Amino acid sequence: MTITIDIEKLRKDLMDDCYGAFFGGGFGGALIEASDIEDASAEELIKIAERNGIDLREYAV
């Protein structure tokens, strides 16, 4: 099954999660991950999302 993903919404949500982890929990690695997310290709974003347990069906368009 193939689905089309709203990559920019996924990117924004992943970055928001990282900033929340950094500012809310003081997790410094989250700031580095946010930088990686900002520069990631669509394929890399999907891998990051899957690694973080995000249900990509929520981003289907």
C-alpha positions as CSV (number, residue, x, y, z in Angstrom):
1,M,0.0,0.0,0.0
2,T,1.3,3.4,-0.9
3,I,0.2,6.6,0.8
4,T,1.2,10.3,0.2
5,I,2.6,12.0,3.2
6,D,2.3,15.7,4.1
7,I,6.1,16.1,4.6
8,E,6.0,19.7,5.8
9,K,3.4,18.9,8.5
10,L,5.5,15.9,9.5
11,R,8.7,18.0,9.6
12,K,6.9,20.7,11.7
13,D,5.5,18.2,14.2
14,L,8.9,16.4,14.6
15,M,10.6,19.7,15.2
16,D,8.0,20.8,17.7
17,D,8.5,17.5,19.6
18,C,12.3,18.1,19.7
19,Y,11.9,21.7,20.9
20,G,9.5,20.5,23.6
21,A,12.0,17.9,24.7
22,F,14.7,20.5,24.8
23,F,12.8,23.3,26.6
24,G,10.5,21.1,28.7
25,G,13.0,18.4,29.7
26,G,16.4,19.9,29.1
27,F,17.3,17.1,26.7
28,G,20.2,18.7,24.7
29,G,20.3,16.0,22.1
30,A,16.8,17.1,20.9
31,L,18.2,20.4,19.7
32,I,20.7,18.5,17.5
33,E,18.0,16.3,16.2
34,A,15.8,19.3,15.3
35,S,18.7,20.6,13.2
36,D,18.8,17.2,11.4
37,I,15.1,17.2,10.9
38,E,15.2,20.7,9.4
39,D,17.7,19.5,6.8
40,A,16.4,16.0,6.2
41,S,15.0,14.8,2.9
42,A,11.5,13.3,2.7
43,E,12.9,9.8,3.0
44,E,15.0,10.7,6.0
45,L,12.0,12.3,7.7
46,I,10.0,9.1,7.3
47,K,12.8,7.1,8.8
48,I,13.0,9.5,11.7
49,A,9.3,9.4,12.3
50,E,9.2,5.6,12.1
51,R,12.1,5.4,14.6
52,N,10.2,7.6,17.0
53,G,7.0,5.5,16.7
54,I,4.9,8.0,14.8
55,D,1.9,6.7,12.9
56,L,2.5,8.0,9.4
57,R,-1.2,7.4,8.5
58,E,-1.9,10.6,10.5
59,Y,0.0,12.5,7.8
60,A,-1.7,11.0,4.8
61,V,-3.1,13.4,2.3
